């Protein structure tokens, strides 16, 4: 990225939706990885899907310290209903998803925003890596490519 400071402050708003259900052991790592992104123009929507552990309180504590964070507390309905509830509040030009038991690299949204801006794409995605006690393995490769053209 040539001008990270410009992009971080003036790039498109990205709404990041995080469905949360009983992930208290992973949530701090997840949320820290999002709020500490090099790309800062983020709306972070945490959807507590009726967690029975302290996940909902963790969400509220983060919201109290970062104005970009909004929290929804709802009755448990599953991942799809949590994502739909978050989408209803999304204001960004683009939307991203991070599950509550996952974390992202600190340049993840900077890289995706750069790809969108420089390519004119409507959609970008990244691969993922599973981390297990036995070691890390790549599940979906990380690559830059194009899938079809623009329809005019």
C-alpha positions in Angstrom: 0.0 0.0 0.0 1.4 3.3 -1.0 -0.4 5.7 1.3 -1.6 3.8 4.4 -2.3 6.9 6.5 -4.6 8.4 3.8 -6.4 5.1 3.3 -6.8 4.4 7.0 -8.4 7.8 7.7 -10.3 8.4 4.4 -10.9 5.0 2.9 -14.4 3.5 2.7 -16.1 2.6 5.9 -16.0 -1.2 6.5 -18.6 -2.7 8.8 -17.1 -5.7 10.6 -19.7 -8.1 12.0 -18.7 -10.5 14.8 -21.2 -13.1 15.9 -20.5 -14.1 19.5 -21.7 -17.2 21.3 -20.0 -18.6 24.3 -16.4 -17.7 23.2 -15.1 -16.0 26.3 -11.8 -17.8 26.1 -11.1 -16.5 22.6 -13.0 -13.1 22.4 -10.3 -10.8 23.8 -7.8 -12.1 21.1 -10.5 -11.7 18.4 -11.5 -8.2 19.4 -7.9 -6.9 19.9 -7.1 -8.2 16.4 -9.9 -6.1 15.0 -9.5 -2.9 17.0 -5.7 -2.8 16.4 -6.0 -2.9 12.6 -3.8 -0.6 10.6 -6.9 0.3 8.7 -9.0 2.2 11.2 -12.2 3.3 9.4 -14.2 0.4 10.8 -17.6 0.0 12.3 -17.4 -3.0 14.6 -20.7 -4.7 15.4 -20.6 -7.4 18.0 -23.7 -9.6 18.1 -24.0 -11.5 21.4 -26.3 -14.4 20.4 -27.5 -15.2 23.8 -24.2 -16.3 25.3 -24.4 -18.2 28.6 -20.8 -17.3 29.6 -19.2 -13.9 30.1 -19.0 -13.1 26.3 -21.7 -10.5 26.4 -20.0 -8.6 29.3 -16.7 -8.7 27.4 -18.5 -7.2 24.4 -19.9 -4.4 26.5 -16.5 -3.7 28.1 -14.9 -3.3 24.7 -17.7 -1.0 23.5 -17.2 1.2 26.5 -13.6 1.8 25.4 -13.9 2.1 21.6 -16.5 4.3 19.9 -16.4 2.2 16.8 -17.9 -0.8 18.6 -21.7 -1.4 18.8 -23.2 -4.4 20.7 -26.4 -6.2 20.1 -27.6 -8.6 22.7 -30.2 -11.1 21.3 -31.8 -14.4 22.2 -29.9 -17.3 20.8 -30.8 -18.1 17.2 -27.7 -19.3 15.6 -25.0 -17.9 13.3 -27.3 -16.8 10.5 -29.6 -14.8 12.7 -26.7 -13.2 14.4 -25.2 -12.1 11.1 -28.6 -10.8 9.9 -28.9 -8.8 13.1 -25.5 -7.2 12.5 -26.2 -6.5 8.9 -29.3 -4.5 9.9 -26.9 -2.1 11.7 -24.2 -2.0 9.1 -23.4 1.4 7.7 -20.2 0.6 5.8 -19.7 0.7 2.1 -18.3 -2.8 2.6 -19.0 -5.6 5.1 -16.6 -8.0 6.7 -17.1 -11.0 9.0 -14.9 -12.3 11.8 -16.2 -15.1 14.0 -15.8 -14.6 17.7 -13.3 -17.4 18.1 -11.1 -16.2 15.3 -8.5 -13.5 14.9 -7.1 -11.6 12.0 -3.7 -10.2 11.0 -3.2 -6.6 11.9 -3.0 -5.5 8.3 -6.0 -7.6 7.1 -8.5 -4.8 6.4 -5.8 -2.5 5.1 -4.9 -5.1 2.5 -8.5 -5.9 1.5 -9.3 -2.1 1.2 -6.2 -1.6 -0.9 -7.3 -4.5 -3.2 -10.8 -3.0 -3.6 -9.6 0.5 -4.3 -6.8 -0.4 -6.7 -8.8 -3.1 -8.6 -12.2 -1.6 -8.6 -13.6 -4.9 -7.3 -17.0 -5.2 -5.7 -15.9 -8.1 -3.5 -12.6 -9.4 -2.1 -11.8 -12.3 0.3 -8.9 -13.9 1.9 -7.9 -17.4 2.8 -7.7 -18.8 6.3 -5.4 -20.9 8.3 -6.4 -23.4 11.0 -4.3 -23.4 14.2 -4.3 -26.6 16.1 -2.1 -28.0 18.9 -0.5 -30.3 16.3 0.4 -27.3 14.1 -1.0 -24.8 11.6 -2.3 -25.7 8.2 -3.6 -23.6 5.3 -7.2 -24.4 4.4 -7.9 -21.9 1.7 -4.9 -20.4 -0.1 -4.3 -16.6 0.0 -4.1 -15.3 -3.5 -5.0 -12.2 -5.5 -7.1 -12.9 -8.6 -10.2 -12.0 -10.5 -13.4 -14.0 -10.8 -15.2 -12.7 -13.8 -15.6 -9.2 -15.0 -18.0 -6.3 -14.3 -21.5 -6.5 -15.7 -22.5 -3.2 -17.2 
